[in-house]
Amino acid sequence: MRSPFDDALSPNGSILYVTDTNNNRIDEFNPSTGAYLGSWGSKGSAHGQFVQPQGIVVDAAGNIYVNDYGNDRIEVFAPAS
């Protein structure tokens, strides 16, 4: 990671999401083991792309809200099915 900024847990606690600010992505980890599960996002301005993502929140339904600082917006993602 390059400049992790914020983190949030999935509703069931099985995934820890971390904003990886300087890599313009969201990293996922298993909070029990610390194992890296993968990442999503890339640099840009389309949906699913970020420029310096910072804050992240997951609501009770599993929706993920990312403060996409460099694009001056909040991106919303539905929970994975």
N, C-alpha and C positions, 0 to 999 in steps of 0.2 A: 504494500500500500504506500501511497504517497499523500501525506497529509490527511489522515482520517480525521473527520470532524465531529460526527454525531452517530448515534446508534439507536436502534429500536428493536424490540422483540416481537415476533409474530404472536397472535393471540394465544396459541397453545404452547408458546415458549420453545418451539422446536427450531426456529431460525432467528439468528441475530443478524440484522441488516446494518451495515456500516457505510456511511457516505465516504467514498474515497475521492476527496476533493480534486487533487491534482491529476488523477487518472480519469476523471469525468465519468465515474461509474458507481454502482452500488455493489459492495461485496457481501456475500452471505457466508455465515459460519454456523456450525453446530455449537450452541452455547454450552452443552454438556461436555463435549470433548475438545472444543476449540478447532475442530477440523474445518478446513476451507471447503465450502460447497460450490463455489463458483461466483460469477459476477454477471451483471447486465448493465447495459448503457454504453454509450460512446460519446465522443465530443461532437457537438452539433446543436442544431436548434429544432429538429423534428421531434415528434413525440418519442420518448425513450432515449433521447440524447440529452446531454447535459453540458453545461459550462460551469465548473466549480460547484457541484451539488454540496449543500451544507446540511441543513436540518432534515430530519426524517422522523415520521410518526406513522404508526400502524394503529388503525382503529379496531374496535372489537369485532368487526366483520372481516378484518384482514386486509382492508384497503390500505394502500401505502401512499403516503403523501411526502413528496420530496421538494424541499426548497432548492430550486434550481437558480442559485444566486446570479450566475453570469448571464442567464437569459431572462432575469426579472420575472419569474413565474413560479407557480406551484404545479408540479406534475402529479397526476393521480393515476394509480395503477390498481386494477382489480386483483384480488387474491389469485394465486395460481390454483388451477383446478387439477 
